[in-house]
Amino acid sequence: MAIRDVLKMGDPRLLEAARPVEEFASPELAQLIVDMHDTMRALNGAGLAAPQIGIGLQVAVFEVNANPRYPDAESVPFTVLINPVLTPLSDAMEEAWEGCLSVPGMRGLVPRHVGLRYQGFDATGQPIDRSVSGFHARVVQHEVDHLRGILYPMRIRDLRHFGFTDTLFPGQNLQDD
């Protein structure tokens, strides 16, 4: 188990597009996934992308089960998603509050597709093909943005809806991101 340091907004590595994974059976990939999972869980994250820990590969992990940072979110099964491709299921968009482990202590109102199909590979190179909606779709889009060098503040339409969590939501006792 290794909990890795998460890069913070301002680090130029977070703005770089990640490279596709080419070898699935490597011990290095297996260890990266374990470290990402452990780091995400230790920080109560809903997801984590490899670039957030300084690894420029198209690898993301996500899971939501009674997460204190997102108390009203539906469960999302633990998933390792490698080399993802996203396809919106419609033009329908929805704005909702997001936070990020790379932008600690802040939240913003971010537009995302309501439903999408995501395709890619799991940790062993087996294909993944899922259609999802709601919070699950939001988490996937957020993590895949990291693989493309995009942080959620770049998607906020109105910066009046971006600020410190404790100021935006006083008394709600939401944890830092």
C-alpha positions as CSV (number, residue, x, y, z in Angstrom):
1,M,0.0,0.0,0.0
2,A,1.4,3.4,-1.0
3,I,-0.4,6.7,-0.7
4,R,1.0,9.0,-3.3
5,D,1.1,12.8,-3.2
6,V,-1.6,14.5,-5.3
7,L,-0.5,17.3,-7.6
8,K,-2.2,20.6,-7.0
9,M,-3.7,23.0,-9.6
10,G,-0.7,25.1,-10.9
11,D,1.5,22.1,-11.5
12,P,2.1,22.1,-15.3
13,R,1.9,18.3,-15.4
14,L,-1.8,18.5,-14.7
15,L,-2.3,20.3,-18.0
16,E,-0.6,17.7,-20.2
17,A,-2.5,15.1,-22.2
18,A,-1.7,11.6,-20.9
19,R,-0.3,8.8,-23.1
20,P,-2.3,5.6,-23.9
21,V,-1.3,2.5,-22.0
22,E,0.3,0.0,-24.3
23,E,1.2,-2.9,-22.0
24,F,-1.5,-4.2,-19.6
25,A,0.3,-7.2,-18.0
26,S,3.1,-5.2,-16.4
27,P,3.9,-5.2,-12.7
28,E,4.4,-1.4,-13.0
29,L,0.8,-0.9,-14.2
30,A,-0.5,-3.2,-11.5
31,Q,1.4,-1.3,-8.8
32,L,0.2,2.1,-10.2
33,I,-3.4,0.9,-9.9
34,V,-3.0,-0.3,-6.3
35,D,-1.3,3.1,-5.4
36,M,-4.1,5.0,-7.1
37,H,-6.8,3.0,-5.4
38,D,-5.1,3.4,-2.0
39,T,-4.6,7.2,-2.5
40,M,-8.2,7.8,-3.6
41,R,-9.6,5.9,-0.6
42,A,-7.3,7.5,1.9
43,L,-8.4,11.0,0.7
44,N,-12.1,10.1,0.4
45,G,-11.9,10.8,-3.4
46,A,-14.6,9.7,-5.8
47,G,-11.9,9.1,-8.4
48,L,-8.3,9.6,-9.3
49,A,-6.4,9.9,-12.6
50,A,-2.8,8.9,-13.0
51,P,-1.7,12.5,-14.0
52,Q,-2.9,13.7,-10.6
53,I,0.0,11.7,-9.0
54,G,2.5,12.7,-11.7
55,I,2.1,9.7,-14.1
56,G,1.2,10.7,-17.6
57,L,-0.8,7.6,-18.6
58,Q,-4.4,7.2,-19.5
59,V,-5.4,5.4,-16.3
60,A,-8.3,6.4,-14.0
61,V,-9.9,4.8,-11.0
62,F,-13.3,5.7,-9.5
63,E,-15.7,4.4,-6.8
64,V,-18.4,5.9,-4.6
65,N,-19.8,4.1,-1.6
66,A,-21.0,6.3,1.3
67,N,-18.5,9.0,0.5
68,P,-18.5,11.9,3.1
69,R,-17.5,14.4,0.4
70,Y,-20.6,13.4,-1.7
71,P,-23.2,12.3,0.9
72,D,-26.1,12.3,-1.6
73,A,-24.4,10.6,-4.5
74,E,-25.5,7.2,-5.7
75,S,-23.1,4.3,-5.5
76,V,-20.5,3.8,-8.3
77,P,-18.7,0.5,-8.5
78,F,-14.9,0.4,-8.2
79,T,-13.7,0.7,-11.8
80,V,-10.2,0.9,-13.4
81,L,-10.6,2.6,-16.7
82,I,-7.7,2.7,-19.2
83,N,-7.5,4.4,-22.5
84,P,-11.1,5.7,-22.3
85,V,-13.4,6.9,-25.1
86,L,-16.5,8.8,-24.1
87,T,-19.6,9.2,-26.2
88,P,-22.5,11.4,-24.9
89,L,-25.9,9.6,-25.1
90,S,-27.6,12.9,-25.9
91,D,-27.1,16.7,-25.9
92,A,-28.6,17.0,-22.4
93,M,-26.3,18.7,-20.0
94,E,-26.6,19.4,-16.2
95,E,-24.7,21.6,-13.9
96,A,-23.7,20.3,-10.5
97,W,-21.1,21.0,-7.8
98,E,-17.7,19.4,-8.2
99,G,-14.6,19.3,-6.2
100,C,-11.2,17.8,-6.9
101,L,-8.3,16.4,-4.9
102,S,-6.0,18.6,-7.1
103,V,-8.1,21.7,-6.2
104,P,-8.4,21.2,-2.4
105,G,-11.0,23.1,-0.4
106,M,-12.9,24.4,-3.4
107,R,-16.0,23.6,-5.3
108,G,-17.5,24.8,-8.6
109,L,-20.7,24.4,-10.6
110,V,-19.7,22.4,-13.7
111,P,-21.8,21.4,-16.7
112,R,-21.5,17.8,-17.8
113,H,-23.4,15.4,-20.1
114,V,-26.3,13.7,-18.2
115,G,-25.6,10.4,-19.8
116,L,-22.7,8.8,-21.6
117,R,-21.2,5.6,-22.9
118,Y,-17.7,4.9,-21.8
119,Q,-15.4,2.4,-23.4
120,G,-11.9,1.4,-22.6
121,F,-10.0,-1.4,-20.8
122,D,-9.7,-2.7,-17.3
123,A,-6.5,-3.5,-15.5
124,T,-6.0,-6.8,-17.4
125,G,-6.8,-5.3,-20.8
126,Q,-10.3,-6.7,-21.0
127,P,-12.8,-4.3,-22.8
128,I,-15.2,-2.2,-20.8
129,D,-18.3,-0.8,-22.4
130,R,-20.9,0.9,-20.2
131,S,-23.7,3.4,-20.5
132,V,-24.3,5.4,-17.4
133,S,-26.0,8.6,-16.2
134,G,-26.2,10.8,-13.1
135,F,-23.3,11.0,-10.7
136,H,-21.6,8.0,-12.3
137,A,-21.4,9.8,-15.7
138,R,-20.2,13.0,-13.9
139,V,-17.3,11.2,-12.2
140,V,-16.2,9.5,-15.4
141,Q,-16.2,12.8,-17.3
142,H,-14.2,14.5,-14.5
143,E,-11.6,11.8,-14.4
144,V,-11.2,11.6,-18.2
145,D,-10.8,15.3,-18.3
146,H,-7.7,14.8,-16.1
147,L,-6.3,12.5,-18.8
148,R,-6.8,15.3,-21.3
149,G,-5.1,17.9,-19.2
150,I,-8.4,19.6,-18.2
151,L,-9.2,20.6,-14.6
152,Y,-12.8,21.2,-13.6
153,P,-12.4,25.0,-13.1
154,M,-11.7,25.3,-16.8
155,R,-15.3,24.1,-17.4
156,I,-17.1,26.5,-15.1
157,R,-19.3,28.8,-17.1
158,D,-19.8,31.5,-14.3
159,L,-17.0,32.0,-11.8
160,R,-19.5,33.4,-9.3
161,H,-20.2,29.6,-8.8
162,F,-16.6,28.8,-7.8
163,G,-15.2,29.2,-4.4
164,F,-14.1,27.7,-1.1
165,T,-16.2,24.8,0.1
166,D,-16.6,26.2,3.7
167,T,-17.8,29.6,2.3
168,L,-20.1,28.2,-0.3
169,F,-21.7,25.6,2.0
170,P,-21.4,27.0,5.6
171,G,-22.3,24.6,8.3
172,Q,-22.5,21.6,5.9
173,N,-19.2,20.1,7.3
174,L,-18.1,18.9,3.9
175,Q,-14.5,17.6,4.0
176,D,-11.7,19.2,2.0
177,D,-11.3,17.8,-1.5
